[in-house]
């Protein structure tokens, strides 16, 4: 199963919904992997948002715990096809989200996400998701 950045970040933050889903997937024996576009997002966050070295080290340890998955030509083809189909339907999909969905589709793997926009792609891509509580002000 491929992890989306929202899921990875929620796991890092210890959000109960993400931790519960990860535990459930582990009990099912599902291998969890980090796609290269998610690694990119995590590293951007580590070097722009995270200010404390301990937090960066925590991200480094998290990244090492999961096998990486490269973005290849078949992934690009599937992502491009999906992005074009969504565009024709009047739905926008960010570049990285399209890449992740394309990777899942090309590999016939589920995408694990807390992002409801990605969860809405369940007709096109296998999705495992959870509900994130609404943000409080």
Buried (B, 14 or more C-beta within 10 A) or exposed (E): BBBBBBBBBBBBEEBEBBBEBBEEBEEEEBEBBBBBBBBBBBBEBBEEEBEEEEBBEBBEEBBEEBEEBEBEEEBBEBBEBBBEEBEEEEEEBEEBBBBBBBBBBBBEBBBBBBBEEBBEBEEBBBBBBBEBEEEEE
